[in-house]
Protein backbone atom coordinates (compact mmCIF):
# COMPACT_ATOMS: atom_id res chain seq x y z
CA UNK A 1 0.00 0.00 0.00
CA UNK A 2 2.86 2.39 0.72
CA UNK A 3 4.28 1.70 -2.71
CA UNK A 4 0.98 2.68 -4.32
CA UNK A 5 0.83 5.92 -2.36
CA UNK A 6 4.43 6.74 -3.23
CA UNK A 7 3.79 6.09 -6.93
CA UNK A 8 0.68 8.26 -6.83
CA UNK A 9 2.65 11.08 -5.24
CA UNK A 10 5.45 10.66 -7.74
CA UNK A 11 3.15 10.74 -10.76
CA UNK A 12 1.48 13.84 -9.37
CA UNK A 13 4.76 15.61 -8.72
CA UNK A 14 6.53 14.88 -12.01
CA UNK A 15 4.03 16.65 -14.30
CA UNK A 16 3.95 19.60 -11.91
CA UNK A 17 7.72 19.93 -11.99
CA UNK A 18 7.87 19.70 -15.77
CA UNK A 19 5.20 22.38 -16.30
CA UNK A 20 6.96 24.65 -13.81
CA UNK A 21 10.21 24.23 -15.72
CA UNK A 22 8.47 25.07 -19.00
CA UNK A 23 6.73 28.11 -17.52
CA UNK A 24 9.97 29.39 -16.01
CA UNK A 25 11.76 29.16 -19.35
CA UNK A 26 8.96 31.04 -21.13
CA UNK A 27 8.78 33.93 -18.62
CA UNK A 28 11.46 36.00 -20.34
CA UNK A 29 10.00 35.76 -23.83
CA UNK A 30 8.07 38.51 -25.59
CA UNK A 31 4.27 38.14 -25.64
CA UNK A 32 4.24 37.72 -29.43
CA UNK A 33 6.62 34.76 -29.16
CA UNK A 34 4.47 33.21 -26.41
CA UNK A 35 1.42 33.57 -28.65
CA UNK A 36 3.28 31.99 -31.56
CA UNK A 37 4.34 29.02 -29.43
CA UNK A 38 0.76 28.51 -28.22
CA UNK A 39 -0.66 28.66 -31.76
CA UNK A 40 1.96 26.26 -33.11
CA UNK A 41 1.40 23.86 -30.20
CA UNK A 42 -2.29 23.67 -31.12
CA UNK A 43 -2.21 23.83 -34.92
CA UNK A 44 0.80 21.53 -35.43
CA UNK A 45 -0.78 18.30 -34.15
CA UNK A 46 -4.13 19.21 -35.72
CA UNK A 47 -2.55 19.67 -39.14
CA UNK A 48 -0.69 16.36 -38.89
CA UNK A 49 -3.92 14.58 -37.93
CA UNK A 50 -5.70 16.30 -40.83
CA UNK A 51 -3.08 15.15 -43.32
CA UNK A 52 -3.31 11.56 -42.06
CA UNK A 53 -7.12 11.59 -42.32
CA UNK A 54 -6.90 13.10 -45.81
CA UNK A 55 -4.46 10.42 -46.95
CA UNK A 56 -6.66 7.67 -45.50
CA UNK A 57 -9.63 9.06 -47.44
CA UNK A 58 -7.58 8.99 -50.65
CA UNK A 59 -6.46 5.46 -49.82
CA UNK A 60 -10.08 4.29 -49.53
CA UNK A 61 -11.03 5.78 -52.91
CA UNK A 62 -7.87 4.83 -54.81
CA UNK A 63 -5.63 2.43 -52.86
CA UNK A 64 -3.00 2.36 -55.61
CA UNK A 65 -2.13 6.05 -55.03
CA UNK A 66 -1.06 5.73 -51.37
CA UNK A 67 1.57 3.35 -50.02
CA UNK A 68 2.04 3.18 -46.26
CA UNK A 69 5.39 1.93 -45.07
VENRA-V188748 format. One line per field, one symbol per residue. phi: phi as a letter, one per 40 degrees, with the letter a starting at -180 (. if undefined). burial: b if it has 16 or more other ideal C-beta (glycine too) atoms within 10 Angstrom, else e. A space follows every 50 residues. Layout:
phi->???
burial->???
//
This chain:
phi->.cccccccccccccccccccccccccdcccdccccccccccccdcccccc cccccccccccbcccbbcc
burial->eeeeeeeeeeeeeeeeeeeeeeeeeeeeeeeeeeeeeeeeeeeeeeeeee eeeeeeeeeeeeeeeeeee
//
